[in-house]
């Protein structure tokens, strides 16, 4: 294991871990790192693998909510107890919200992972993210889990679909859509992160063979593990930071960051 290779994978793990939960686009930042820092980023399977670390971070941070949701859904399915209906309803809304990204991602996977990875498209997407974050910076919603409608779930799901393009932040797009639909901040965050779970798991399943072959054939097990652990640690910190930022109404800072990065890409 060469020291430079070790540093590269640590660096990539940190970049992915920091930018996946935050509304700044992890896929866009990996393209930027590759282009400007000369870091050889492995193909899509590696990004999906590290996204698994961010997925695990969601499970860790929201473990109580996820356990409660899962338990309530099982109880409702078994006994049709109205006490647990709202959790069952929320699970159904999450499924509805997942459909657009699954369908479009499956049909146009090569397009999103190929043509749109060009740096000029990343710059445009980051600018779109910046504008969207700026527009909703002062919105304060009132809807809790009980207030989310099917239409809300569809809108947030369509936003997640747009985030298939590198530079469009998944968390940013879904949070913007949720806040625009008058969903209160903490609920918007939870719905956004819960919505990422099925898509992330699906991506891991689709890329599992490629990930396995890359690790085994190239003897990269420990480097992948190190990158995964770094991404997991940083993802947990990033999720907690985002919770604080969104609940305190400071999304403007991320809008300014995305705008600045987009402008710098065009300049250089």
C-alpha positions as CSV (number, residue, x, y, z in Angstrom):
1,X,0.0,0.0,0.0
2,X,1.7,3.2,-1.2
3,X,1.5,6.2,1.0
4,X,0.3,8.5,-1.8
5,X,-2.5,6.0,-2.7
6,X,-3.5,5.9,1.0
7,X,-3.7,9.7,1.2
8,X,-5.7,9.7,-2.0
9,X,-8.4,7.3,-0.7
10,X,-8.5,9.1,2.7
11,X,-9.0,12.4,0.8
12,X,-11.7,11.0,-1.4
13,X,-13.5,9.5,1.6
14,X,-13.4,12.9,3.3
15,X,-14.7,14.7,0.2
16,X,-17.5,12.3,-0.4
17,X,-18.4,12.2,3.3
18,X,-18.6,15.9,3.6
19,X,-20.4,16.7,0.4
20,X,-23.0,13.9,0.2
21,X,-25.2,15.0,3.1
22,X,-24.6,18.7,2.6
23,X,-26.4,20.6,-0.2
24,X,-23.3,21.1,-2.3
25,X,-23.3,17.9,-4.5
26,X,-20.8,15.1,-3.8
27,X,-20.7,13.9,-7.4
28,X,-20.0,17.4,-8.6
29,X,-17.2,17.8,-6.1
30,X,-15.6,14.5,-7.1
31,X,-15.5,15.8,-10.7
32,X,-13.9,19.0,-9.5
33,X,-11.3,17.2,-7.4
34,X,-10.5,15.0,-10.4
35,X,-10.1,17.9,-12.8
36,X,-8.3,20.5,-10.7
37,X,-6.3,18.4,-8.2
38,X,-5.3,15.7,-10.6
39,X,-6.7,13.0,-8.3
40,X,-7.6,9.9,-10.3
41,X,-11.2,9.1,-9.1
42,X,-12.4,5.6,-9.7
43,X,-15.6,5.3,-11.8
44,X,-19.2,5.3,-10.7
45,X,-18.9,2.1,-8.6
46,X,-16.6,3.8,-6.1
47,X,-18.9,6.8,-5.7
48,X,-21.7,4.4,-5.0
49,X,-19.6,2.5,-2.5
50,X,-18.7,5.6,-0.6
51,X,-22.4,6.7,-0.7
52,X,-23.0,3.5,1.3
53,X,-21.0,5.1,4.1
54,X,-23.3,8.1,4.0
55,X,-26.3,5.8,4.0
56,X,-24.9,4.1,7.1
57,X,-24.5,7.6,8.7
58,X,-28.2,8.3,8.1
59,X,-29.1,5.0,9.9
60,X,-26.8,6.0,12.8
61,X,-28.1,9.6,13.2
62,X,-31.7,8.8,12.6
63,X,-31.7,5.3,14.2
64,X,-34.4,6.0,16.7
65,X,-36.8,7.5,14.1
66,X,-36.1,4.6,11.7
67,X,-36.6,1.9,14.3
68,X,-39.9,3.6,15.4
69,X,-41.0,3.9,11.8
70,X,-40.2,0.3,10.9
71,X,-41.8,-1.1,14.1
72,X,-45.0,1.0,13.6
73,X,-45.3,-0.1,10.0
74,X,-45.0,-3.8,10.9
75,X,-47.5,-3.4,13.7
76,X,-50.0,-1.6,11.3
77,X,-49.6,-4.3,8.6
78,X,-50.1,-7.1,11.1
79,X,-53.0,-5.7,13.1
80,X,-54.3,-2.6,11.2
81,X,-54.0,-0.6,14.4
82,X,-55.0,3.0,13.6
83,X,-52.5,4.1,16.2
84,X,-49.7,3.2,13.8
85,X,-51.4,4.4,10.6
86,X,-49.5,7.7,10.3
87,X,-46.1,5.8,10.2
88,X,-47.5,3.4,7.5
89,X,-48.7,6.4,5.6
90,X,-45.3,8.1,5.8
91,X,-43.7,4.9,4.5
92,X,-46.0,4.9,1.6
93,X,-45.2,8.5,0.8
94,X,-41.5,7.6,0.9
95,X,-42.1,4.9,-1.6
96,X,-44.0,7.3,-3.9
97,X,-41.3,9.9,-3.6
98,X,-38.6,7.3,-4.5
99,X,-40.3,6.2,-7.8
100,X,-39.2,9.2,-10.1
101,X,-35.4,8.7,-9.3
102,X,-35.6,4.9,-9.6
103,X,-37.4,5.1,-13.0
104,X,-35.4,7.9,-14.6
105,X,-32.1,6.8,-13.0
106,X,-32.6,3.3,-14.4
107,X,-33.5,4.5,-17.9
108,X,-30.9,7.2,-18.2
109,X,-28.1,5.8,-16.0
110,X,-25.4,6.1,-18.7
111,X,-26.4,9.6,-19.6
112,X,-26.3,10.9,-16.0
113,X,-23.0,9.1,-15.4
114,X,-21.5,10.1,-18.7
115,X,-22.5,13.2,-20.7
116,X,-23.5,15.3,-17.6
117,X,-20.2,14.7,-15.8
118,X,-18.5,17.3,-18.0
119,X,-17.3,20.1,-15.9
120,X,-19.3,22.8,-17.7
121,X,-22.5,20.9,-16.7
122,X,-21.3,20.6,-13.1
123,X,-20.8,24.4,-13.0
124,X,-24.3,25.0,-14.4
125,X,-25.8,22.5,-11.9
126,X,-24.1,24.1,-9.0
127,X,-25.4,27.5,-10.0
128,X,-28.9,26.1,-10.2
129,X,-28.4,24.6,-6.7
130,X,-27.2,28.0,-5.4
131,X,-30.2,29.8,-6.9
132,X,-32.7,27.3,-5.4
133,X,-31.1,27.5,-2.0
134,X,-31.1,31.3,-2.1
135,X,-34.8,31.4,-3.1
136,X,-36.0,29.3,-0.1
137,X,-33.5,30.6,2.4
138,X,-36.2,32.4,4.5
139,X,-39.0,29.9,4.2
140,X,-40.5,28.5,7.4
141,X,-42.9,25.6,6.9
142,X,-45.5,24.2,9.3
143,X,-46.3,20.7,8.0
144,X,-45.2,17.8,10.1
145,X,-45.3,14.1,9.1
146,X,-49.0,14.1,9.3
147,X,-49.3,17.1,7.0
148,X,-47.3,15.7,4.1
149,X,-49.5,15.0,1.1
150,X,-49.1,12.7,-1.8
151,X,-48.5,15.7,-4.0
152,X,-45.7,16.9,-1.6
153,X,-44.0,13.5,-1.9
154,X,-44.2,13.6,-5.7
155,X,-42.7,17.1,-5.8
156,X,-39.8,16.1,-3.4
157,X,-39.3,12.9,-5.4
158,X,-39.0,14.8,-8.7
159,X,-36.5,17.0,-7.0
160,X,-34.5,13.9,-6.0
161,X,-34.7,12.8,-9.7
162,X,-33.1,16.1,-10.8
163,X,-30.2,15.4,-8.4
164,X,-29.1,12.5,-10.6
165,X,-27.2,15.2,-12.5
166,X,-23.7,15.9,-11.0
167,X,-23.7,19.3,-9.4
168,X,-27.4,19.1,-8.4
169,X,-27.2,18.3,-4.7
170,X,-29.6,15.5,-3.7
171,X,-30.1,16.7,-0.2
172,X,-30.2,20.3,-1.4
173,X,-32.9,19.6,-4.1
174,X,-35.1,17.6,-1.8
175,X,-34.8,20.0,1.1
176,X,-35.6,22.9,-1.2
177,X,-38.6,21.1,-2.5
178,X,-39.8,20.2,0.9
179,X,-39.4,23.7,2.3
180,X,-41.1,25.1,-0.7
181,X,-44.1,22.8,0.0
182,X,-44.3,24.4,3.5
183,X,-42.9,21.3,5.3
184,X,-41.2,22.4,8.6
185,X,-37.4,22.2,8.7
186,X,-36.8,19.1,10.9
187,X,-39.5,17.1,9.0
188,X,-38.0,18.2,5.7
189,X,-34.6,17.0,6.7
190,X,-35.9,13.7,8.0
191,X,-38.0,13.1,4.9
192,X,-35.1,14.0,2.6
193,X,-32.7,11.6,4.3
194,X,-35.3,8.8,4.5
195,X,-36.0,9.3,0.8
196,X,-32.3,8.7,0.1
197,X,-32.4,5.2,1.7
198,X,-34.1,3.2,-1.1
199,X,-32.2,4.9,-3.9
200,X,-28.8,4.4,-2.1
201,X,-29.6,0.7,-1.4
202,X,-30.7,0.2,-5.0
203,X,-27.5,1.8,-6.3
204,X,-25.4,-0.5,-4.1
205,X,-27.2,-3.6,-5.3
206,X,-26.8,-2.6,-8.9
207,X,-23.1,-1.8,-8.5
208,X,-22.3,-4.6,-6.1
209,X,-20.7,-6.9,-8.7
210,X,-18.6,-4.1,-10.1
211,X,-17.5,-3.0,-6.6
212,X,-16.6,-6.6,-5.7
213,X,-14.6,-7.1,-8.9
214,X,-12.7,-3.8,-8.4
215,X,-11.8,-4.7,-4.8
216,X,-10.8,-8.3,-5.5
217,X,-9.1,-8.0,-8.9
218,X,-7.1,-4.8,-8.0
219,X,-6.3,-5.8,-4.4
220,X,-7.9,-2.6,-3.1
221,X,-9.8,-4.0,-0.1
222,X,-8.0,-2.0,2.6
223,X,-7.9,1.3,0.6
224,X,-11.7,0.9,0.0
225,X,-12.3,0.2,3.7
226,X,-10.2,3.2,4.8
227,X,-12.1,5.5,2.4
228,X,-15.4,4.0,3.6
229,X,-14.6,4.6,7.3
230,X,-13.4,8.2,6.6
231,X,-16.6,8.9,4.6
232,X,-18.7,7.4,7.4
233,X,-17.2,9.6,10.1
234,X,-17.3,12.8,8.1
235,X,-20.9,12.0,6.9
236,X,-22.1,11.8,10.5
237,X,-20.6,15.1,11.3
238,X,-22.0,16.6,8.1
239,X,-25.5,15.4,8.8
240,X,-25.4,17.0,12.2
241,X,-24.1,20.2,10.8
242,X,-26.9,20.3,8.2
243,X,-29.5,19.7,10.8
244,X,-28.2,22.7,12.7
245,X,-27.9,24.9,9.6
246,X,-31.4,24.1,8.3
247,X,-33.2,24.4,11.6
248,X,-31.4,27.8,12.3
249,X,-32.3,29.1,8.8
250,X,-28.7,29.5,7.5
251,X,-29.0,27.8,4.1
252,X,-27.8,31.1,2.5
253,X,-24.2,30.1,3.4
254,X,-24.5,27.0,1.2
255,X,-26.1,29.0,-1.6
256,X,-23.1,31.4,-1.5
257,X,-20.7,28.5,-1.5
258,X,-22.3,26.8,-4.5
259,X,-22.4,30.1,-6.4
260,X,-18.7,30.8,-5.7
261,X,-17.6,27.3,-6.8
262,X,-19.6,27.6,-10.0
263,X,-18.1,31.0,-10.8
264,X,-14.6,29.8,-10.1
265,X,-15.1,26.8,-12.5
266,X,-16.1,29.1,-15.3
267,X,-13.2,31.5,-14.6
268,X,-10.6,28.8,-14.4
